[in-house]
């Protein structure tokens, strides 16, 4: 099975001081980059003000940054880690939102799931490669303002659920209450949609067991998106499942700063030139993961 342990180039984290300095420049209340477009992914322009509202301490991040992050991971697997390309597939937030339409469109009168919409979205994001070689499909899921990751683990014939919430201390939900019905619904829909989007390429996983993977627990509920980013990038799915990275559960600011650094200096962000005041924090020794 594909593994992040052997022969795969793993993205090195930036020097903490560099990422924290970038974080401070962009997220300070008096930042001079409030109206500056720091990132652009497709037609989405992200200004310093918008970034600060998502990355500042305790802020609830906008889901657009998960979309940006998934685009960066896809780029890295295609150009830098070709051994990963096709072995793991990252599904985007368009697919995720359609599969969990009852939550996504909760403010409308009658949100209805459309398999046609799901199939169309899958056709737009499935890679052009030999899909029968795929070992994992990873899906970021937003539900009740909380992020988790669902991994369809084809080698182990199971659904791995990576969730950083501390359910032992949660007075509102147990893991089963949160994931059982919602998880079964979105996985059944995804299995059916994949069989239509890519006939005979993937086994049906509608009846596979859902496994709660042991992962680090967040201390700040607004950090679940950043934990889910780490899960997407570093989960290998082998045996009982493990993350091929260290994750300091107490380092909320450091984690936010690292992910902000990754997206800001990534080749996919489509901003030709950043101000020298920001460029000074870019580490040239971290290539090829940054431009």
MIVO-637715 format. One record per residue (C-alpha): x, z negated, y negated; residue number from 1. Coordinates in steps of 0.25 Angstrom, whole numbers, plus 5000, padded with zeros to 4 digits. Example, Ala and Ser with C-alpha at 12.3 -4.5 7.8 and 13.67 -1.06 7.14 Angstrom:
REM MIVO-637715
- x  z  y  seq
- 5049  4969  5018  1 .
- 5055  4971  5004  2 .
//
This chain:
REM MIVO-637715
- x  z  y  seq
- 5000  5000  5000  1 .
- 5004  5002  4986  2 .
- 5011  4990  4980  3 .
- 5016  4986  4967  4 .
- 5027  4979  4974  5 .
- 5035  4991  4979  6 .
- 5041  5002  4971  7 .
- 5031  5001  4960  8 .
- 5035  5000  4945  9 .
- 5028  4988  4940  10 .
- 5026  4987  4925  11 .
- 5036  4977  4919  12 .
- 5030  4967  4909  13 .
- 5035  4968  4895  14 .
- 5043  4957  4889  15 .
- 5034  4946  4885  16 .
- 5039  4945  4871  17 .
- 5037  4960  4869  18 .
- 5023  4960  4873  19 .
- 5019  4947  4866  20 .
- 5025  4953  4853  21 .
- 5017  4965  4854  22 .
- 5005  4957  4857  23 .
- 5007  4949  4845  24 .
- 5009  4961  4836  25 .
- 4996  4967  4841  26 .
- 4987  4955  4843  27 .
- 4991  4947  4830  28 .
- 4979  4944  4821  29 .
- 4987  4951  4810  30 .
- 4993  4962  4818  31 .
- 4996  4975  4810  32 .
- 4991  4983  4821  33 .
- 4976  4980  4821  34 .
- 4972  4994  4817  35 .
- 4984  5001  4824  36 .
- 4981  5009  4837  37 .
- 4991  5003  4847  38 .
- 4985  5009  4859  39 .
- 4977  5022  4863  40 .
- 4971  5024  4876  41 .
- 4964  5037  4877  42 .
- 4954  5037  4864  43 .
- 4955  5022  4863  44 .
- 4963  5017  4851  45 .
- 4967  5002  4852  46 .
- 4971  4996  4839  47 .
- 4979  4983  4837  48 .
- 4966  4976  4833  49 .
- 4959  4980  4846  50 .
- 4971  4976  4855  51 .
- 4972  4962  4848  52 .
- 4957  4960  4851  53 .
- 4960  4962  4866  54 .
- 4974  4956  4868  55 .
- 4975  4944  4858  56 .
- 4975  4930  4865  57 .
- 4962  4927  4872  58 .
- 4955  4941  4867  59 .
- 4946  4948  4877  60 .
- 4953  4961  4879  61 .
- 4945  4974  4878  62 .
- 4943  4982  4891  63 .
- 4950  4994  4884  64 .
- 4963  4988  4887  65 .
- 4960  4988  4902  66 .
- 4957  5002  4901  67 .
- 4971  5005  4894  68 .
- 4978  4996  4904  69 .
- 4972  5004  4916  70 .
- 4977  5017  4909  71 .
- 4991  5011  4908  72 .
- 4991  5007  4923  73 .
- 4987  5021  4927  74 .
- 4997  5028  4918  75 .
- 5008  5018  4924  76 .
- 5004  5021  4939  77 .
- 5004  5036  4936  78 .
- 5017  5038  4928  79 .
- 5025  5026  4932  80 .
- 5020  5021  4945  81 .
- 5016  5033  4953  82 .
- 5017  5026  4966  83 .
- 5005  5018  4961  84 .
- 4997  5030  4956  85 .
- 4985  5032  4965  86 .
- 4988  5020  4974  87 .
- 4981  5011  4964  88 .
- 4970  5016  4954  89 .
- 4966  5009  4942  90 .
- 4951  5012  4938  91 .
- 4948  5011  4923  92 .
- 4938  5003  4915  93 .
- 4928  5015  4915  94 .
- 4926  5014  4930  95 .
- 4926  4999  4929  96 .
- 4915  4999  4919  97 .
- 4906  5008  4926  98 .
- 4908  5000  4939  99 .
- 4904  4988  4932  100 .
- 4894  4994  4923  101 .
- 4884  4982  4923  102 .
- 4895  4974  4916  103 .
- 4901  4985  4908  104 .
- 4887  4989  4902  105 .
- 4881  4975  4903  106 .
- 4875  4977  4889  107 .
- 4867  4989  4892  108 .
- 4853  4988  4898  109 .
- 4855  4994  4912  110 .
- 4869  4997  4915  111 .
- 4870  5006  4927  112 .
- 4881  5010  4936  113 .
- 4884  5025  4937  114 .
- 4892  5030  4949  115 .
- 4894  5043  4942  116 .
- 4900  5036  4931  117 .
- 4909  5028  4940  118 .
- 4914  5041  4948  119 .
- 4916  5048  4935  120 .
- 4925  5037  4929  121 .
- 4933  5036  4942  122 .
- 4935  5051  4942  123 .
- 4941  5049  4928  124 .
- 4951  5038  4933  125 .
- 4955  5041  4947  126 .
- 4969  5046  4948  127 .
- 4972  5060  4953  128 .
- 4980  5056  4965  129 .
- 4978  5054  4980  130 .
- 4967  5043  4980  131 .
- 4968  5040  4995  132 .
- 4981  5033  4992  133 .
- 4975  5023  4982  134 .
- 4976  5009  4987  135 .
- 4970  5001  4975  136 .
- 4960  5004  4964  137 .
- 4960  4994  4953  138 .
- 4948  4992  4944  139 .
- 4948  4983  4932  140 .
- 4934  4976  4930  141 .
- 4928  4969  4918  142 .
- 4916  4960  4921  143 .
- 4911  4949  4913  144 .
- 4923  4951  4903  145 .
- 4933  4948  4914  146 .
- 4942  4958  4921  147 .
- 4946  4959  4935  148 .
- 4952  4970  4944  149 .
- 4946  4976  4957  150 .
- 4956  4982  4966  151 .
- 4951  4991  4977  152 .
- 4962  4989  4987  153 .
- 4961  5000  4997  154 .
- 4973  4995  5006  155 .
- 4966  4982  5008  156 .
- 4952  4987  5008  157 .
- 4947  4976  4998  158 .
- 4943  4975  4983  159 .
- 4954  4966  4976  160 .
- 4948  4958  4964  161 .
- 4958  4953  4954  162 .
- 4952  4944  4944  163 .
- 4960  4934  4935  164 .
- 4948  4925  4933  165 .
- 4949  4910  4938  166 .
- 4936  4909  4946  167 .
- 4939  4895  4950  168 .
- 4937  4890  4936  169 .
- 4926  4900  4932  170 .
- 4913  4893  4930  171 .
- 4905  4906  4929  172 .
- 4910  4915  4940  173 .
- 4916  4914  4954  174 .
- 4924  4926  4959  175 .
- 4913  4930  4968  176 .
- 4902  4929  4957  177 .
- 4911  4938  4947  178 .
- 4916  4948  4957  179 .
- 4907  4950  4969  180 .
- 4895  4957  4964  181 .
- 4902  4965  4953  182 .
- 4914  4968  4961  183 .
- 4906  4973  4973  184 .
- 4898  4982  4963  185 .
- 4909  4988  4956  186 .
- 4917  4991  4969  187 .
- 4905  4997  4976  188 .
- 4903  5006  4964  189 .
- 4918  5010  4963  190 .
- 4919  5013  4978  191 .
- 4907  5022  4977  192 .
- 4912  5029  4965  193 .
- 4926  5031  4970  194 .
- 4920  5037  4983  195 .
- 4913  5048  4974  196 .
- 4925  5049  4964  197 .
- 4935  5051  4975  198 .
- 4928  5054  4988  199 .
- 4935  5050  5001  200 .
- 4947  5044  4993  201 .
- 4944  5029  4993  202 .
- 4938  5020  5004  203 .
- 4925  5013  5000  204 .
- 4927  4999  4996  205 .
- 4913  4995  4994  206 .
- 4913  4984  5005  207 .
- 4928  4979  5003  208 .
- 4930  4964  5001  209 .
- 4933  4960  4987  210 .
- 4945  4951  4986  211 .
- 4949  4941  4975  212 .
- 4963  4943  4973  213 .
- 4971  4931  4968  214 .
- 4977  4935  4954  215 .
- 4981  4927  4942  216 .
- 4970  4920  4935  217 .
- 4969  4921  4920  218 .
- 4968  4909  4911  219 .
- 4961  4917  4899  220 .
- 4949  4924  4903  221 .
- 4951  4935  4892  222 .
- 4964  4939  4900  223 .
- 4957  4945  4912  224 .
- 4959  4959  4907  225 .
- 4974  4957  4907  226 .
- 4975  4950  4920  227 .
- 4967  4962  4926  228 .
- 4977  4972  4920  229 .
- 4988  4965  4928  230 .
- 4980  4965  4940  231 .
- 4977  4980  4939  232 .
- 4992  4983  4937  233 .
- 4999  4974  4947  234 .
- 4989  4972  4958  235 .
- 4994  4978  4971  236 .
- 4983  4975  4981  237 .
- 4992  4972  4993  238 .
- 4988  4961  5003  239 .
- 4981  4951  4996  240 .
- 4984  4957  4982  241 .
- 4994  4953  4972  242 .
- 4999  4956  4958  243 .
- 5013  4961  4956  244 .
- 5015  4954  4943  245 .
- 5015  4941  4937  246 .
- 5004  4936  4928  247 .
- 5005  4924  4920  248 .
- 4991  4919  4919  249 .
- 4994  4910  4907  250 .
- 5000  4921  4899  251 .
- 4988  4927  4892  252 .
- 4995  4932  4880  253 .
- 5007  4937  4888  254 .
- 4998  4945  4897  255 .
- 4990  4951  4886  256 .
- 5003  4955  4879  257 .
- 5009  4961  4891  258 .
- 4996  4970  4893  259 .
- 4996  4974  4879  260 .
- 5010  4978  4879  261 .
- 5008  4986  4891  262 .
- 4996  4994  4885  263 .
- 5003  4995  4871  264 .
- 5016  5001  4876  265 .
- 5010  5010  4887  266 .
- 5011  5025  4887  267 .
- 4996  5026  4889  268 .
- 4992  5020  4876  269 .
- 4993  5033  4868  270 .
- 4999  5028  4855  271 .
- 5011  5036  4851  272 .
- 5018  5026  4842  273 .
- 5016  5011  4841  274 .
- 5022  5004  4829  275 .
- 5036  5000  4830  276 .
- 5032  4986  4828  277 .
- 5025  4987  4842  278 .
- 5035  4996  4848  279 .
- 5046  4986  4847  280 .
- 5039  4978  4858  281 .
- 5040  4989  4868  282 .
- 5050  4987  4879  283 .
- 5057  5000  4883  284 .
- 5062  4994  4896  285 .
- 5047  4994  4901  286 .
- 5046  5009  4903  287 .
- 5040  5017  4909  288 .
- 5028  5007  4908  289 .
- 5028  5009  4893  290 .
- 5031  5021  4884  291 .
//
